[in-house]
Amino acid sequence: MAVISVDIAGRPYEVRVGAGLLAELVPHCRGRLRKRTVPVVTDAHVHAAWGEVVETSLRENGHEPHWRILPPGEQTKSWEELAATVNWLLSLEVERGDHIIALGGGVIGDLTGFCASVLKRGCKFIQVPTTLLAQVDSSVGGKTAINTPAGKNLVGAFHQPSLVLADLSALETLPERELRAGYAEVIKYGLIDDADFFAWCDANGAKMIAGDGALREYAVAHSVAAKARIVAEDEFETTGKRALLNLGHTFGHALEAETGFSARLLHGEGVALGMVLAARYSAHLGLMPQASAEHVARHIGSIGLPASLKALQLDCDGAGLVKHMLHDKKMDAGTLPFLLMKGIGHTYLAKDVSLDDVAAFLDAELSREAA
């Protein structure tokens, strides 16, 4: 088992990565489950696959799980589910010192964490991520949120978990499409500031997705360590360092919005295509070699992730996609910073990007891919 410390000032916590952690849930949570009653928030797919394992672990150690089983998908990150889940937690008389367990992917982690942040002005929660994307990204760092009609993750709070348990066994029941989507967030760490890790992904990514346990543990642990380092430096995204973790997300969130935050485009798929577009736009501006941008696109496409706008068959133009970007959380005084690349492993925050130029670039991409 790999153990990575997230050194948040005054609130450090561990991320434990290994196989079999769900079956040993209570021993890993020792000292945190104060009462017999333990609230567990999950979705229907995860409950079907892992509910019995978690139920057994809790009951064999003297606890009584209370389940809230939600529909899978981004639509669950809503005002309605937030209110209903908070009211459910209140009905269980959850106290500020109690821990809520978030068992699932990024949707469950985001919703549960946000509930924990507002319940009685802040109670505790434990992240138990069951998807690759959640294990390497969303379960670590304390960003919690819901979606609104205006856009993705626009209402939320920074609220750190007390513990993260990333059970690699959960990846064995994950659909291959979800695995590939999660891999987008693994690649991201190489593209941000670690060209050697991108080279590792080039050499090992396909085998990792195919099921190699040692490669999976390395990919998850390395990604978590990279994120932990950045979050420790800039917990609230005030210096610009943590903003680097949004590589691919400005383009990706616009594509998710255009496709209705639906199963048509998973979040990780949007991020993957967003990184391709960020690389190609960087090359368009002369910031990175075109060959490097196409290297990024080629690797992402080789994994089975979308690497072109053609695959989405969008009924919009570049201006329509840019309109979605105007709701981006990074908007500052009417300006939208972009994560661009000067090369693989050299991402930076650009604050002088013309949205008209972005729209024209996207029109060219749509036309090129439709040709």
Sequence and secondary structure as in RCSB ss.txt:
>XXXX:A:sequence
MAVISVDIAGRPYEVRVGAGLLAELVPHCRGRLRKRTVPVVTDAHVHAAWGEVVETSLRENGHEPHWRILPPGEQ
TKSWEELAATVNWLLSLEVERGDHIIALGGGVIGDLTGFCASVLKRGCKFIQVPTTLLAQVDSSVGGKTAINTPA
GKNLVGAFHQPSLVLADLSALETLPERELRAGYAEVIKYGLIDDADFFAWCDANGAKMIAGDGALREYAVAHSVA
AKARIVAEDEFETTGKRALLNLGHTFGHALEAETGFSARLLHGEGVALGMVLAARYSAHLGLMPQASAEHVARHI
GSIGLPASLKALQLDCDGAGLVKHMLHDKKMDAGTLPFLLMKGIGHTYLAKDVSLDDVAAFLDAELSREAA
>XXXX:A:secstr
 EEEEE  TT  EEEEEETTTTTTHHHHTTTT  SSEEEEEEEHHHHHHHHHHHHHHHHHTT EEEEEEE SSGG
GSSHHHHHHHHHHHHHTT  TT EEEEEESHHHHHHHHHHHHHGGG  EEEEEE SHHIIIIITSS EEEEEETT
EEEEEEEE   SEEEEEGGGGGGS HHHHHHHHHHHHHHHHHH HHHHHHHHHHHHHHHHT HHHHHHHHHHHHH
HHHHHHHH TTS SSTGGGGGTTHHHHHHHHHHTTTSTTS HHHHHHHHHHHHHHHHHHTTSS HHHHHHHHHHH
HHTT   SGGGG  S  HHHHHHHHTT TT BTTB  EEEESSTT EEEES   HHHHHHHHHHHHHHHH 
